[in-house]
């Protein structure tokens, strides 16, 4: 079960009064509040799922050879950083001007 399911189910139900874009922003932000309750654990789950679906992705990380990846302090640190950055982006959905610097910083970290 995905933490996004409540938002996806609500998104399919239209009350007709709310702007669809505003509704989606609200639902994403509401869903994100669930993730924030245990952001580090959710971050590790996210990366483990990525590595399960795309095993080659693990090879670009410094912790690629760690045996118990789900217990890795390096993965925990990276996952926490990523999830907090995503949290800033989610918070910025209501104000694009605050979102742009977050995305520029993220892009800069991954360039080259």
C-alpha positions as CSV (number, residue, x, y, z in Angstrom):
1,X,0.0,0.0,0.0
2,X,1.4,3.4,-1.0
3,X,1.2,6.4,1.2
4,X,0.0,8.2,-2.0
5,X,-3.2,6.1,-2.3
6,X,-5.4,8.4,-0.2
7,X,-4.4,11.4,-2.4
8,X,-4.9,9.4,-5.6
9,X,-8.3,8.2,-4.5
10,X,-9.4,11.7,-3.6
11,X,-8.0,13.1,-6.8
12,X,-10.3,10.8,-8.8
13,X,-13.3,12.1,-6.9
14,X,-14.2,15.5,-8.1
15,X,-16.4,17.8,-6.0
16,X,-16.6,20.2,-8.9
17,X,-15.8,23.3,-6.9
18,X,-12.1,23.2,-6.5
19,X,-9.6,24.1,-9.3
20,X,-8.0,20.8,-10.4
21,X,-4.5,22.2,-10.1
22,X,-5.1,23.6,-6.6
23,X,-6.7,20.3,-5.6
24,X,-3.7,18.3,-6.8
25,X,-1.3,20.6,-4.9
26,X,-3.4,20.3,-1.8
27,X,-3.5,16.5,-2.1
28,X,0.2,16.1,-2.6
29,X,0.9,18.4,0.4
30,X,-1.6,16.4,2.5
31,X,0.1,13.1,1.5
32,X,3.5,14.5,2.2
33,X,2.5,15.2,5.8
34,X,2.1,11.4,6.2
35,X,5.6,10.8,4.9
36,X,7.0,13.5,7.1
37,X,5.9,11.6,10.2
38,X,8.7,9.1,9.6
39,X,10.7,10.8,6.9
40,X,14.0,8.8,7.4
41,X,12.3,5.4,7.2
42,X,10.2,6.5,4.2
43,X,13.4,7.7,2.5
44,X,15.1,4.4,3.0
45,X,12.0,2.6,1.7
46,X,12.0,4.9,-1.3
47,X,15.6,4.2,-2.2
48,X,15.3,0.5,-1.6
49,X,12.3,0.4,-4.0
50,X,14.3,2.3,-6.6
51,X,17.2,-0.1,-6.3
52,X,14.8,-3.0,-6.5
53,X,13.2,-1.7,-9.7
54,X,16.5,-0.4,-11.2
55,X,19.4,-2.4,-9.7
56,X,21.9,-0.5,-11.8
57,X,21.0,2.8,-10.1
58,X,22.8,1.6,-6.9
59,X,26.1,1.6,-8.7
60,X,26.3,5.5,-8.8
61,X,26.3,5.7,-5.0
62,X,29.2,5.4,-2.6
63,X,27.3,2.9,-0.5
64,X,26.9,0.5,-3.4
65,X,28.9,-2.3,-1.7
66,X,27.3,-2.1,1.7
67,X,25.9,-5.5,2.7
68,X,22.9,-4.5,4.8
69,X,21.8,-1.5,2.8
70,X,18.6,-1.0,4.8
71,X,20.9,-0.5,7.9
72,X,23.5,1.7,6.2
73,X,24.2,5.1,7.9
74,X,25.3,6.4,4.5
75,X,22.0,5.5,2.9
76,X,20.1,6.9,5.8
77,X,21.9,10.2,5.5
78,X,21.4,10.5,1.7
79,X,17.8,9.4,1.9
80,X,17.1,11.9,4.6
81,X,18.7,14.7,2.6
82,X,16.7,13.8,-0.5
83,X,13.4,13.5,1.3
84,X,13.9,16.8,3.0
85,X,14.7,18.4,-0.3
86,X,11.5,16.9,-1.8
87,X,9.7,18.2,1.2
88,X,10.9,21.7,0.4
89,X,9.7,21.2,-3.2
90,X,6.3,20.0,-2.0
91,X,6.0,23.0,0.4
92,X,6.9,25.2,-2.5
93,X,4.1,24.0,-4.7
94,X,2.0,26.9,-3.4
95,X,4.6,29.4,-4.3
96,X,6.6,28.8,-7.4
97,X,9.1,31.6,-6.5
98,X,10.2,29.6,-3.4
99,X,10.3,26.4,-5.4
100,X,12.7,27.6,-8.1
101,X,15.7,28.0,-5.9
102,X,15.2,24.6,-4.4
103,X,15.2,23.0,-7.9
104,X,18.2,25.1,-9.0
105,X,20.2,23.9,-6.0
106,X,19.2,20.3,-6.5
107,X,20.2,20.5,-10.2
108,X,23.5,22.1,-9.3
109,X,24.3,19.2,-6.9
110,X,23.6,16.6,-9.7
111,X,25.2,18.4,-12.6
112,X,28.3,17.0,-14.2
